[in-house]
Amino acid sequence: MSTTSTDTPAPVLVLVPGATGAPADGGARFHVADATVPQLSVTDLVATRGDGVFETVGVFDGRPMNLGPHLERLARSASQVELPEPDQATIAEAFQAAVDAHDPVEEMSVRIMLTRGIEGVGTPTCWIHARVSDDWSSYRAGMRVAALDRGLSTTIAETSPWLLPGAKTLSYAVNMAAVREAARRGAVDVLFVASDGYVLEGPTSTLLVRRGEEFLTTPVSAGVLPGTCVNTLFAWLHESEGRTVSEELMTVEDVVGSDGAWLLSSTRLAAPIARLDDAELPVDHDLTAQFEKVLKGRA
């Protein structure tokens, strides 16, 4: 068994030179690479400009969740930043190769990275990195969240498309700065608020709010990332549970006065908001556990 010094299974790296077309050298479309040695050029525009897009996919007991929707979102993000269209079939094969090469674990985080490539060359760089997922159990039990101003309005998609609303880019410095600010406030995560007063999303997550038997999320038209997890839960809630699901602009007060709220992500899954700034929110642990089963493909 391949492991690190802490007995955690070693990560797996797959390079995908065929991510946007046949490799120029006629070589393989993808191959497993040595994750312990440098593989990225310092002149790659992802290193010098943060110029690229990515997706993170949760894999549970060896089964990827929502790989198709993640690849479709990767393609949308690539189009927004004017990267060549990714070959989703090739990337899906490379993704499975990474999962197969990794030692079996219960929860895995697999990241797909697509960059503009080495400056002046014009050929994108793509790789897939699979590793054991972090322990998110404390987040799934309920977390304290800080509401932070994003400084942009919910009309950004219409008025300022060059700011790439709804694109999952690798320019994450602002998102990580927000998480650090939340920590200074005694919180572990962030709920961004638009300049016109409506809640948006987390730095790495999608908002889900319960109001009675109705479940709500922020409209994609407000400039948030289209959530794969919320789509999965919406389908289950509506088709299996007969609940009403919809998109709606909501304020911080709407979230605080709700019957529960979660931040959803592909590896963290459903993390209940137990406290938003100084306000306590109800936490339904049984429903959260059911959400977790659905998002792991076990329901």
Residue, then its C-alpha position, 0 to 999 in steps of 0.5 A: m500500500s502506498t502511504t505517506s509518512t503519517d500512514t495516510p494513503a498518498p495522493v495521486l496525480v494525473l496529467v492530462p495533456g489531451a484535455t482540450g484536444a490531441p496532444a501536440d507530441g502525439g502522446a497519451r491523452f493522460h497519464v499517472a505522474d509522480a505526485t512527489v516531484p515538481q510538475l508545473s512550470v513556474t511560467d504557467l499562467v496559473a502560477t503568475r496570474g491565477d488564470g484558470v478554472f477548476e472543479t472539486v469532486g467528492v468521491f465516496d467509497g470509490r464512487p464520484m458524485n455529480l461528475g457529469p455536472h461538475l464537468e459541465r460546469l468546468a466547461r461553462s467556467a472555461s467558456q467564461v474565461e475564454l479557455p479552449e473547450p475541455d474534452q469532457a470525455t477525456i477528463a472523465e477517463a483521466f478522473q477515473a484513472a486517478v480514482d482507480a490509482h488511489d488506495p481505497v478510502e471512504e471519502m476522497s477529494v478529487r480536484i480537476m485543474l485547467t489553466r491557460g498554460i505556459e505564457g506565450v505557448g497557448t496550450p492549456t495545462c490540465w491535471i487531476h489531483a486525488r487525495v483523502s478528504d479532510d475531516w469535515s465532521s465538526y462542520r457537519a455538526g453545525m458551524r458558526v458563520a460570519a456574514l461579510d460584504r462582498g462589495l458587489s450587487t446581485t445585478i453583477a451578471e448583467t452589468s459586469p460580466w467581465l468580473l466572471p460571476g458564476a465562474k469557478t476560477l483559480s483566483y481564490a485570494v479574496n475567498m481565502a481572505a474572507v475565511r481568514e476574516a471569519a476566523r478573526r471573528g470567531a467563525v469558521d466560514v463565511l456567507f457573502v452578502a451583496s451590496d444590495g443586501y441579499v445573501l449570496e453564497g460561501p467562499t466554497s459553498t452554496l446556500l440552502v435555506r429551509r422555510g417550513e416545507e419549502f427549501l430555497t437557494t440564491p438565484v444563479s442570476a445573482g452571480v453565484l456559482p451554480g451549485t451541484c450539491v443544491n441541485t442534487l438535494f433539490a431533486w431529492l427533496h422535490e421528487s422523493e419528499g414532495r417538498t417545494v424547492s425554488e430560487e429566491l433572493m433572501t436577506v440575512e434576516d431571512v436566513v436568521g429567521s428560517d427553519g434552518a440553513w446549510l452551506l453545501s459543498s462537494t466534499r464538506l457536504a451539508a454543513p448546518i449554520a448553527r450561528l450567523d454572526d450573533a444569531e442562533l439558527p435551528v439545526d436539524h441533525d436528522l435532516t442533515a444526516q439524510f442530506e449527507k446520505v443523498l450527497k454521498g449517493r447512499a440514499 
